[in-house]
Amino acid sequence: MNLSPLFKKGYVLLTAASLIFLGACKKDTSVQLPFTSPVALTPKNMTTTSFTADWEKNGSTTYNLYVATDSNFTNPIPGYNPMSLKPDSADITGLSPKTNYYYKIVGVDGQGALTQASETIWAPTPDPNDDRFIYIGSEDQYLYCFYAVSGGKLWDLKTTGDVEGSPVVSSGLVYFAGTDQRLYALDMIRGTKRWNYLFGSASVATPCVGPSAIYVSTYTSGTQFSINMNGSGRWRNAPTPGVRMISSPVYDNGVVYVGSTDKNLYAFNSDNGAKLWSAATGDSICSSPAIANGTIYVGSSDHKLYAFDQATGAVKWTATTGDSIYSSPTIANGNVYVGSFDNGIYAFDAITGAKKWRVATGGRVQSSPVVSNGILYAGSFDNKLYAIDANTGDVKWTTTTGGRIYSSPVAGGNGVVYIASYEGKLYAVDAATGAVKWSTKTRGPIRLSSPAVVSFTGANYLSTISGNVQ
């Protein structure tokens, strides 16, 4: 467990195009003292009006902390220039929102001799409307929490398996499942474990949080589980034992819906797991369902998008693409949007299934689209994030990452789209232009896991694969 950026060292990079901060690790060896310069680290506990300056102790008797609104420290903040301290952190309060702040540390020995200053750390306070935290899993077996404003790491949690499913945030907890056969519940701020539940089967799905339980499907046993809010088991149902479930469940009005590689979409009673109905498709269902206006939509490997009656499972319509649909549909503006392995992104009429448009990409589209302010965002195996006019299908821009995009994008509340790629990077991209605002690396590839975003106002933003309907 790494509870803060305290253990993450790196350099501060300041360029004309962007400001990216990581904790500084370069030490000044030119100072003729028994110790070298302190190592300043990324700030912790960032709010719109405060943050905690952090550094490593180096043998100094005390430390002088300097804080300013410019990196040259010509505009110092009263009370902090310097502030003499003995510990290795300090709370900086009374700041202004949406302002750039910088800090550095100087060590002082018992005779008053000074080290040279640490690297300068950038600590911008967010706009109150900014996003606050981003959570994402990786095939390196970690779940990560990053600061949304900068990409700096707040904490990470090591598991014993790959974290393929997307995390979900609800009531101050982060829920996620992994291939180590467990569902985890963590404190969203500290990353500490509240509980974990052992399935006995690996999961690559995103949990679904209902009013009184969490629902998640497992990959190796093909079982749908219901877990109480305290981490105890509630019920399980394996409609075709041993047949895999990749699809993530969706809860609506007392019913849990989930697809299976046995070619069926299932509806289960959320209280006891009893099967209410099943609806057959022509091949495996790896797509996750989405619900709107009494209709449930899901893709199949038979190349079709299905619209089923939510109450009965009867087919309302089907629409055909050129290859398998692993992408999960999203519904917005009277349309259903979905990606296909035929290198395309589609828009269909949500009532009739008539095709509105198709955008060709340079690779398969497993990523599930998200729509925000009339623009659709989706990733592709061609390494690109696409921004498309949701009404016309006109491509507004593309942004290239360093690897295939399996993951689904999330449109935050501050004009930023977050996307992960298989190279092991999470990107924050300007929603209007496609310019990369920052990127941050995990220890391993990010494949199926998509970001979960929490804003300073408490709003949650999830990918479509998490079952949210727009």
C-alpha positions in Angstrom: 0.0 0.0 0.0 1.3 3.4 -0.9 -0.9 6.0 0.8 0.5 9.1 -0.8 2.9 10.5 -3.4 5.5 10.3 -0.5 7.2 7.3 -2.1 7.0 8.5 -5.7 10.0 10.5 -6.9 10.7 12.1 -10.2 11.4 15.6 -11.7 9.3 18.6 -12.2 8.9 19.4 -15.9 7.8 22.8 -16.9 7.2 23.5 -20.6 5.4 26.1 -22.6 2.8 23.6 -23.6 2.1 22.0 -20.2 3.0 21.8 -16.5 3.5 18.3 -15.2 4.6 17.7 -11.7 6.2 14.7 -10.1 8.1 14.7 -6.8 11.7 15.8 -7.3 14.4 13.3 -6.5 17.6 15.2 -7.7 19.8 16.0 -4.8 22.5 18.6 -4.6 25.9 17.0 -3.8 27.8 20.3 -4.0 26.8 21.4 -0.5 29.6 20.6 2.1 27.3 19.5 4.9 26.7 16.1 6.4 23.5 15.9 4.4 22.3 17.0 1.0 19.3 19.0 -0.2 15.9 17.8 1.0 13.8 15.9 -1.6 10.5 17.8 -2.2 7.6 15.5 -3.1 4.2 16.0 -4.8 1.7 17.8 -2.7 -1.0 15.8 -0.8 -4.6 16.5 0.3 -5.2 19.0 -2.5 -8.4 21.1 -2.3 -9.5 24.3 -4.0 -8.0 26.4 -1.1 -5.2 24.3 0.4 -2.7 21.5 0.0 -0.1 19.7 2.1 3.5 20.4 1.1 5.6 17.2 1.4 9.3 16.3 1.5 11.7 13.7 2.7 13.8 14.3 5.8 17.5 14.3 5.2 19.1 14.8 8.6 18.5 18.5 8.9 17.6 20.0 12.3 14.8 22.1 10.8 13.5 22.9 7.4 12.6 26.2 5.7 9.5 26.1 3.6 9.0 28.7 0.8 5.7 29.1 -1.0 4.9 31.5 -3.9 2.7 32.1 -6.9 5.6 31.9 -9.3 8.5 29.5 -9.8 11.1 32.2 -9.2 9.5 33.0 -5.8 9.3 36.7 -6.5 5.6 36.7 -5.3 5.9 34.9 -1.9 2.9 33.9 0.2 3.1 35.7 3.6 3.9 33.4 6.4 5.7 30.8 4.4 8.9 32.6 3.3 10.4 31.0 5.1 8.4 29.0 7.6 10.7 27.0 9.9 9.5 23.5 10.5 10.7 20.2 12.0 8.4 17.7 10.4 8.4 16.5 6.8 5.1 18.1 5.7 3.1 21.2 6.2 -0.5 22.3 5.5 -0.7 25.4 3.3 -4.1 27.0 3.8 -6.0 30.1 2.9 -5.2 29.9 -0.8 -7.2 31.0 -3.8 -8.9 28.5 -6.2 -7.6 28.0 -9.7 -4.2 29.5 -8.9 -0.6 28.2 -9.6 1.5 27.8 -6.4 5.0 26.6 -6.0 7.1 25.4 -3.1 10.6 24.4 -2.2 12.5 23.2 0.9 15.8 24.2 2.4 17.5 22.1 5.1 19.0 23.8 8.2 21.6 22.1 10.5 22.1 22.8 14.2 24.6 25.6 13.5 22.2 27.4 11.1 24.1 26.2 7.9 21.7 25.8 4.9 21.6 23.3 2.2 20.7 24.4 -1.3 17.0 24.3 -2.1 15.1 21.3 -3.3 13.6 21.1 -6.7 10.6 23.5 -7.1 7.2 21.7 -6.9 4.2 22.9 -8.8 1.0 22.8 -6.7 -2.0 24.3 -8.6 -5.2 24.7 -6.7 -8.2 23.5 -8.8 -11.2 25.4 -9.9 -14.2 24.3 -7.7 -15.8 22.8 -10.9 -12.7 20.7 -11.7 -12.4 17.0 -11.4 -10.7 15.8 -8.2 -9.6 12.1 -8.4 -9.3 9.5 -11.1 -9.3 5.8 -10.4 -8.1 3.1 -12.8 -6.8 -0.5 -12.8 -3.9 -2.0 -14.6 -2.5 -5.4 -15.6 0.4 -4.6 -13.2 -2.0 -5.8 -10.4 -2.5 -2.3 -9.0 -5.5 0.0 -8.6 -4.4 3.7 -8.9 -5.8 7.0 -7.7 -4.5 10.1 -9.5 -5.1 13.8 -9.0 -7.3 14.9 -12.0 -5.8 18.4 -12.2 -2.2 17.2 -12.7 -1.9 13.4 -13.0 0.0 13.2 -9.8 -0.5 9.9 -7.9 -2.4 10.1 -4.6 -2.1 6.4 -3.8 -2.1 2.9 -5.2 -3.1 -0.5 -3.9 -1.4 -3.8 -4.8 -3.5 -6.9 -5.4 -2.5 -10.4 -6.4 -4.0 -10.3 -9.9 -4.6 -8.1 -12.9 -7.2 -5.3 -12.4 -9.0 -5.5 -15.7 -12.4 -4.3 -14.6 -13.2 -0.6 -14.2 -13.6 0.8 -10.7 -16.8 2.3 -9.5 -17.1 5.0 -6.8 -20.2 5.2 -4.5 -20.8 6.7 -1.1 -17.1 7.4 -0.4 -15.9 3.9 -1.4 -14.2 2.6 -4.6 -15.3 -0.9 -5.7 -13.3 -3.0 -8.2 -12.8 -6.7 -9.0 -9.7 -8.5 -10.4 -8.3 -11.7 -11.6 -7.3 -12.6 -8.1 -10.9 -13.6 -7.6 -11.8 -10.8 -5.2 -14.1 -7.8 -5.0 -12.5 -4.9 -3.1 -14.0 -2.0 -1.3 -11.6 0.9 -0.6 -11.8 4.3 1.1 -11.8 6.7 -1.9 -9.5 9.2 -0.2 -6.9 7.0 1.6 -7.1 3.9 -0.5 -7.3 1.7 2.7 -9.3 -1.6 2.4 -12.7 -1.7 4.0 -13.2 -5.3 3.0 -12.7 -7.8 0.2 -14.9 -10.7 -0.9 -13.5 -13.9 -2.4 -15.4 -15.2 -5.4 -13.2 -18.2 -6.2 -13.3 -17.1 -9.8 -11.5 -14.4 -11.7 -13.4 -11.3 -12.9 -12.7 -8.8 -15.7 -16.0 -7.0 -15.3 -17.0 -3.7 -13.8 -19.0 -3.9 -10.5 -22.5 -2.4 -10.5 -23.6 -0.7 -7.2 -27.3 -1.0 -6.5 -29.3 0.4 -3.6 -28.4 -2.4 -1.2 -25.9 -4.6 -2.9 -23.0 -4.8 -5.4 -23.3 -7.0 -8.4 -20.4 -8.4 -10.4 -19.9 -11.2 -12.9 -16.9 -13.6 -13.0 -14.9 -14.7 -16.0 -13.8 -18.3 -15.3 -17.0 -19.7 -13.7 -19.6 -17.6 -15.6 -21.3 -16.7 -12.3 -23.3 -13.5 -11.4 -22.6 -12.5 -7.7 -24.5 -10.3 -5.4 -22.5 -8.9 -2.4 -24.0 -7.1 0.5 -22.7 -3.6 1.4 -20.7 -5.0 4.3 -18.8 -7.4 2.1 -20.8 -10.6 2.8 -22.2 -12.8 0.1 -25.9 -12.5 -0.8 -26.6 -14.8 -3.8 -25.0 -16.2 -6.9 -26.3 -17.5 -10.2 -24.5 -19.5 -12.9 -27.0 -19.8 -15.7 -24.6 -21.9 -17.7 -21.9 -23.1 -15.3 -18.3 -22.8 -16.6 -19.3 -20.5 -19.5 -17.6 -17.2 -19.2 -19.1 -13.8 -18.3 -17.1 -10.9 -19.6 -20.1 -8.5 -19.7 -20.6 -6.1 -16.8 -24.0 -6.2 -15.0 -26.4 -3.3 -14.9 -29.0 -2.7 -12.2 -32.4 -1.1 -12.8 -35.5 -1.1 -10.7 -34.9 -4.3 -8.8 -33.5 -6.2 -11.8 -29.9 -7.1 -12.7 -29.1 -7.5 -16.4 -25.9 -9.2 -17.8 -24.7 -10.9 -20.9 -22.9 -14.2 -21.2 -20.7 -16.0 -23.7 -23.4 -18.7 -23.8 -25.1 -16.2 -26.2 -27.8 -15.0 -23.9 -28.7 -11.8 -22.1 -30.1 -12.5 -18.6 -32.4 -10.6 -16.2 -32.1 -11.6 -12.6 -34.2 -10.6 -9.5 -31.8 -8.3 -7.6 -33.0 -9.6 -4.2 -32.6 -13.3 -4.6 -30.9 -14.0 -8.0 -33.9 -15.8 -9.6 -33.8 -15.7 -13.4 -36.7 -13.6 -14.7 -36.0 -14.1 -18.4 -33.2 -14.7 -20.9 -32.9 -13.5 -24.5 -30.8 -15.3 -27.1 -28.4 -13.8 -29.6 -26.4 -15.5 -32.3 -23.1 -15.6 -30.5 -21.2 -14.6 -27.4 -22.2 -11.4 -25.5 -19.1 -9.6 -24.3 -20.7 -6.2 -24.5 -22.3 -4.7 -21.4 -26.0 -3.7 -21.6 -27.4 -0.2 -21.4 -31.0 0.7 -20.6 -33.2 3.6 -21.7 -37.0 4.1 -22.0 -38.0 0.5 -21.4 -35.4 -0.9 -23.8 -32.2 -2.7 -23.1 -29.4 -2.5 -25.7 -26.4 -4.9 -26.0 -23.9 -6.0 -28.7 -23.1 -9.5 -29.7 -20.2 -11.3 -31.5 -22.8 -12.2 -34.2 -22.0 -8.7 -35.5 -25.4 -7.3 -34.3 -26.6 -4.7 -31.9 -29.8 -5.8 -30.1 -32.7 -3.9 -28.6 -34.8 -6.0 -26.2 -37.9 -5.2 -24.3 -36.7 -4.5 -20.8 -39.7 -6.3 -19.2 -39.9 -9.4 -21.3 -36.7 -9.8 -23.2 -38.5 -9.8 -26.5 -36.5 -8.5 -29.5 -37.5 -5.0 -30.7 -35.0 -4.7 -33.4 -31.4 -5.7 -34.5 -28.9 -3.7 -36.4 -25.9 -5.2 -38.2 -22.3 -4.2 -38.3 -19.4 -5.8 -40.1 -17.9 -7.7 -37.2 -18.2 -8.6 -33.5 -19.4 -6.0 -31.0 -17.5 -6.0 -27.7 -18.1 -2.3 -27.3 -20.9 -1.4 -24.9 -23.6 0.9 -26.3 -24.4 4.4 -25.0 -27.7 6.2 -25.5 -27.9 9.9 -26.0 -30.0 12.3 -28.2 -32.4 9.5 -29.3 -29.5 7.5 -30.7 -27.5 4.4 -29.7 -23.8 4.6 -30.3 -21.5 1.6 -30.4 -18.1 0.5 -31.7 -17.4 -2.6 -33.8 -14.5 -4.8 -34.6 -15.1 -3.9 -38.3 -13.0 -0.7 -37.6 -16.0 1.5 -37.2 -18.1 3.6 -34.8 -21.9 3.6 -35.4 -25.0 5.7 -34.6 -28.4 4.0 -34.8 -31.8 5.3 -34.1 -32.8 4.2 -30.6 -36.4 3.5 -31.5 -36.1 1.9 -34.9 -32.5 0.7 -35.2 -32.0 2.6 -38.5 -28.4 3.5 -39.1 -27.7 7.2 -38.8 -23.9 7.2 -39.6 -20.7 5.2 -39.5 -17.2 6.6 -38.9 -14.3 4.5 -40.2 -11.3 4.1 -37.8 -7.9 2.6 -38.4 -8.4 -0.3 -36.1 -11.0 -2.3 -34.1 -13.2 -0.4 -31.7 -13.7 -2.2 -28.4 -13.8 1.0 -26.5 -17.3 2.1 -25.5 -18.4 5.6 -26.7 -19.2 8.4 -24.4 -21.2 11.5 -25.4 -20.7 14.9 -23.8 -22.0 18.3 -25.1 -23.0 16.8 -28.4 -19.5 15.2 -29.1 -18.9 11.5 -29.0 -15.5 10.2 -27.8 -14.2 6.6 -28.4 -10.8 4.9 -28.7 -9.6 2.5 -31.3 -6.9 -0.2 -31.8 -5.2 2.3 -34.1 -4.0 4.1 -30.9 -6.3 7.1 -31.4 -9.0 8.8 -29.4 -11.7 10.1 -31.7 -14.0 13.1 -31.2 -17.0 12.9 -33.4 -20.1 15.1 -33.8 -22.8 12.9 -32.3 -25.5 14.1 -34.7 -23.6 14.2 -38.0 -20.7 11.8 -37.6 -18.2 14.4 -38.6 -14.8 13.8 -37.0 -13.7 16.9 -35.0 -10.2 15.7 -34.1 -8.2 12.7 -33.2 -5.4 12.3 -30.6 -2.8 9.6 -30.8 -1.6 7.7 -27.8 1.3 5.3 -27.5 -0.7 2.1 -27.6 -3.9 0.4 -28.5 -7.0 1.7 -26.8 -9.2 -1.1 -25.4 -10.3 1.1 -22.5 -13.4 3.4 -22.7 -13.1 7.2 -22.3 -14.7 9.3 -19.6 -15.9 12.9 -20.1 -15.3 14.7 -16.9 -17.0 17.8 -15.6 -14.3 20.3 -16.5 -14.0 20.0 -20.3 -11.5 17.2 -20.1 -11.7 13.6 -21.5 -9.7 10.9 -19.8 -8.5 7.8 -21.7 -6.1 5.0 -21.0 -4.0 3.1 -23.5 -2.2 -0.3 -23.5 1.2 1.4 -23.3 0.3 1.9 -19.6 -0.6 5.5 -19.7 -3.6 7.5 -18.6 -4.2 10.7 -20.6 -6.2 13.9 -19.8 -7.2 15.4 -23.1 -8.8 18.8 -23.8 -12.4 17.9 -24.9 -12.6 20.8 -27.4 -9.2 20.5 -29.1 -7.7 17.1 -28.4 -4.6 18.6 -26.9 -3.0 16.4 -24.2 -3.1 18.3 -20.9 -1.1 15.6 -19.1 -0.3 11.9 -19.1 0.8 9.7 -16.3 2.2 6.2 -16.3 1.3 3.0 -14.5 3.6 0.1 -13.9 2.1 -2.0 -16.6 -0.4 -2.0 -19.5 -4.0 -0.8 -19.1 -6.4 -2.9 -21.1 -10.0 -3.2 -20.1 -10.1 -1.0 -17.1 -11.6 2.5 -17.7 -11.3 5.6 -15.6 -13.7 6.5 -12.8 -13.7 10.2 -12.1 -14.9 12.2 -9.0 -15.2 15.9 -9.1 -14.8 18.5 -6.3 -18.6 18.9 -6.3 -19.0 15.1 -5.6 -20.2 14.2 -9.1 -19.1 10.8 -10.4 -18.3 10.2 -14.1 -18.0 6.7 -15.4 -17.5 5.0 -18.7 -20.4 3.5 -20.6 -19.1 0.0 -19.8 -20.0 0.8 -16.2 -23.7 0.8 -17.2 -24.4 4.5 -17.0 -26.9 5.9 -19.5 -26.6 9.5 -20.7 
